[in-house]
Amino acid sequence: MSPLIDTQFDGHVHTRLCNHAEGEMEDYVRAAIERGLRTMCFLEHLETEINYQPSCWLEDETFVEYFAEGARLKEHYQDQIEIRLGVEMGFNPLAVEATQARLQHFPIERIGLSCHFHLYEGRHLNLLSRRRQSLDILAELGPDQVLSTYLDTLTVAVATVNCDVLCHLDAALRHLPGISFNAEHKIQIGHLLDTVKTQETALEINTSGFDYRGSAFPAPWIITEALKRDIPLQAGSDAHRPQDVGRYFQDLPDYLEPLRPA
């Protein structure tokens, strides 16, 4: 049987440039080399017209710095590791054209798709943050409805944006206790995966989930549903510290194999 995932490629790495991680780009490259990775991809946050503070993404001037330093590192370490420069594009359905224009402005080699924010009364609430300023309001709005909107937004995003991989599918509201998907959510996830398949997008197996909840993002049953549709899986550490690069990748083959459809 062919392996389900390439554990020598980390496709989701952040740095201090995103304002909520630590370490320089070169620190992450050196960590990836020490881990024995063949390829790594920086996937820095790109958000457009999001009304939220503090900002947890790169502005255009910082992206100029990012791609310049990335080009230097690609050349300097070309004999040791392949380095790719990408973005984790947060989907804002009210800023599709503006986002597409920004994507075309930079030499992006890989696009990871995500949705980090929920619009409420003219401002955005962070779906993945543990900050109470967002969590308390999201809890009041009702997690079931928020998750339903999130999944619908992701489905539209996958159908709209030409992306390479869908990131941490079920990580929304990960800091609210007792979060689970209801029957309607599971139907929505099925539609989302059908769209992922149609658009020939990969599904990320995000190993930061092992630290958050003891299992990767997305949940095992979602991975099985993706495999039933022959959706390719790609590993991402979602590293926000150099030591997180490639975390738990050595465990992925044994973790994923029981999820392979019979």
Steps between C-alpha positions, in 0.01 A plus 500: 500500500616850423566730798214732584718805564849639439662551840808669354298805392376756751257722314392739777762711678463851650758744638513814714385697193136404568507679839402193703795264445864515598829451315653612173443320171852359509437348843219295350711391204773375730244317712356331190847387394565361848172307474615345174226656291538506124266796442342772709254773409454824686127577505470850640162653581328712237175665607312769308263765639473335840391728785681342795779596738769413573582408141624143462599513135750666267442834331626551145825668608578203725429261214770682300744423783373142519553419134839673490632305798340183365684540170828537687437189706397296197834573337710463814352163601425357157736207550341404833126555468236622258330814630165622368335833569124499540212666680225381729218696342217579737180513299288813534189464280464881492852555364544235230616735222737688730646172623549369147683820405739459793564137415604600149734767633743259670705198378291253700590133453227343713163614635354351812135587552345574838232712665597658831231764550126532551338833413271643770361854516769645276797340671668165475526240774794260498376140473836349595614732776480432873447872565179556695412808292401264218413180684240651730304654213530188283366294791204738533426480129479122529780265397272292276404798286855636494635164386231471234597841361868403517448180301285673238768768465773241450294325231456827312869577546619170356271547200615861451875508563755295310679361805733207562392376841216550749647569844386373843143435385340447842710730717238776533394570860770262619528698825133468593441197725283215379496598133364231267337474160129422481327301226451808279865595536602152386288539188667836437842342540404239243410777254824679582706188432314445172602852399859438609504194277344681203752783528792256530605652832696312766393462863747602767575270790592766751708350779456796736178321595697241693598775743151653515286188528710186460412445132578680178274749324267388350338224704565136402151449352549801272832359381329170417231684304772686310680176418175348373499784247870448413589846628877526548631570850781742577680545832526837670643572842349851526828587669510827693837419660803349326483190720148431370612432143407147399345427840349152532570422134670176603168385647284576197535171308379294795235758584356514150516136393199384708298781339552361152161383361463122469 
